[in-house]
Amino acid sequence: MTYSVLIVEDDKMVLSINERYVEKVPGFEVTGTALSWKDALRLTNKYLYDLLLIDIHLENESGLDLIKTLREKEYQADFIMITAVNEQEAIALSSQYGAIDYILKPFQFNRFQESLLRFKHQKELLSPSKKLDQSDIDQFYWPDREKVTNRGKELDKGLTEETLQLIVNTINKIEQPFKINDLAGKTSLSHVSVRKYVQYLEEQGFLEVKQRYGTIGRPTNYYKKISS
């Protein structure tokens, strides 16, 4: 599934950067841009977006007023605030109005991508065909509980945090136990790359491995997430 994104940003250069960032994350597409509060309302009156990226300081307007208005209209979309405003009141109001994340400018692409992937993961958890158990619900409300690395902790050489999180999110959804090939197919990553991350997760106590013997040849490794 591809999620449609509306960017609300009055700085054309920043808007262009945010648009390029969105297009770099698989599963997301910018289908609308708005330079003002009024433009955003006009577009949301015509189209249903999955996700809105909203600046708070719009020209003579406030992004907070925009999400408040959209919530009052029961507009069915999620909001991520992308702003230089770091006052506690703005952060608290954004949360009260239902913003799912708050990203301070300037920001790194990794932080931006992490926010979109978290949104995607939560949407997939709420798939109508999926019956949720407590583990699924915990992932929705406490996504950091599943994170196997702390911010600032160095990963093994050659590993990146965003790819690690992609691997972890996929493991959370894949049928257990699984093989390296199963995970590679779900993530579109190479077998060699997936093996490095799986070995790291095994060392961190996130996965356990068991060998199964066939009729001939070497045993096959099967991996399973260790319950927290």
N, C-alpha and C positions, 0 to 999 in steps of 0.2 A: 504494500500500500504506500502511496505517496501522499504526504501531508502538505496541504496548501498553507502558505505563510503570507501574512500581510505585515509589511514593515511600516511603522509610523515614526518618521524621523524628519525634522525640518532642515537638517544639514545635508545637502545633496551629496557631498563627498562621503560623509559617514554612512549615509543610506546606501551608497554604492558599495562600500566596504562590507557592510552587513549583508547585502544581497549576495556578494561573491562568497562570503562565509557560509551562508545558508546553502548555496548551490554545491558547496564542497562536501556537505554531509549527505550521505546516501539516504533516500527516502523522503527528502524535503524539496519543495519547489516554491519559489517566490511567485505568487500569482497576483500580487497587488502591492503597490507602494502609495503612501500618503504623506504629503508634506505638512499637513495641518490636521487639527481636530475635526474640522468640517469635512475635509476630504475623506478621513477615516470613517466618519459616520455615513457619508454618502455611499462609500464602498460596502460597508457592512449592512446597509439597508438593501443592497442589491445581491450580495454574495455571502455565502457562508464559508468562512475560513476555519481551519483547524487550530491555527496558532497565530497570535499577534505579538510582534516585537515592538515595544512602545517606549519612546523616550518621554521623560517627565517634562522637561523644559521644551515645549513647543512654542513657536512665536506667539506671544500674547495669550497663550493657552496652557493647559496642564494635561499631561497624559493621565494623571490620577482622575481628573474629571471625566476623561474618556472612558476609562474602565468602569468607573462608578455608573456612568450612563448606560454602558453596554450591559452591565450586570442587572440594572433596573429593568432593562428591556429583555432580560433573560436570553441574551445572545449566547449561543452555544459554542464557545471557543475558549482556549486557554491563553493566558497572557504571561509574557516574560518582559520585565522592565529592563531596559538597557539605557543607563543614564549616568551622569556625573554627580547626581544628587546623593549625598551620603548622610543626610540628616535622619535621625531616628524616627521622626514623625512620618516622613515619606515612606520609609521602609515598613513601618507598622501599618500605615494606611494601605500600601500595596498588598500586604498580606491579608488584611481584612477584606479587601475587595476581591481577593482570590487569585492574585498573581502567583504563579508556581515557582518563579525564580526572580532574582534581582541581581543583575550584573552591572558592576561599576565600570565606567569608562575611565581610562583606556583599559582594554582587556586583551588577553591572549586568545588565539583561536582555539586552543585546547579547552579553555574554560567555556567558551561558547559552544563548542561541539559537545562537551559533556552535558550541558544543559539540554540541548536538543535530543541527545540520545536518551537522557533520563525521561523526557517527555514521551518519546517514542516507546520506551519500555513500559511506562505506566499505561499508555493507550493500549498496548498489546495485552497487558494484564487484564484490562477491562473488556476484552473481546466478548461479544454477546454469547459466543459458543463455549466460553471457558467457564468452568465451575471453580471458584476460588476456595482455597483452603487457607489456614492461618498463615502459612509461609508466604503465599501469594500476597495476602493482605499486608503482611509485614514489609514485603518488598515495596508495596505501593506507598505506605505511610512512612517507612523508615528505610529509604533506599541505601543510605550510607552504611547500614548494618551489614550489607552484603559486600561492602568494599573490602578488599583484602590488603590494601596498602593505605597508609596514612599520607596526607598531603605533605609534600616536602621530603618524604622518604625516597631514597634513590632505588630504582629498580635495577635488576641485573642488566649488564651491558647488552645493548641491542633491543631492549624491550621499551615500549612506550606505554604511558598510563592510559591513553585513549583506546589503544588496541587491547590492552589488558581488560579494560572495562567492557569492551565489546565481547570479548571472550567470556567474561563472567556472566554478562547478561544473557548470552546465548546458552551457556551451561544451565542457567536457571530455568530455561524453557525447554531444553532438549530432553528427549526420553533417556532415562537412566537405566543401566549404565550405558556408556557410549564409547566408541572407538575414535581414534584421531581422525580417521577419514570422515566419520559422521560430523564431527565438529568443523572440519575444514570445509565440507560441503555447505554447511549452514552459514558460515562466515565469509565464504569466498576468499579465504586466505590460503596460502600454500601449506602443504602438509608439513614442511620443515618449520615454517613460522609457528604454526599451531602447536607443534610438538614442544617448542621452546617455552611457550606460555603454559602449556599443560604441565611440563616438568616444574616450572616455577610455582604453579599453584599447588602441585603435590608437595613441594618442599615447604610451602607456607601452611600446610595442613588444611587446605581448602578442598583438595581432592584425595581420594584413595584409589589405588590401582590393584586389580586382581588379574591374574593370568588364566586364560582358558586354553586348554589343549584340544586341538582337532585330531582328526585321524592320522594326519601326516604333517610334517613340517614343524616350524617353531610355534610356541604358544602366542596367542594374541592378547595384548593388553586391553583391558576394559576399565574405564574410569567412572567414578561415581562421586558426586558432591557429598561431602561430610556434613551431616545435619548439625546446625548450630544449636 
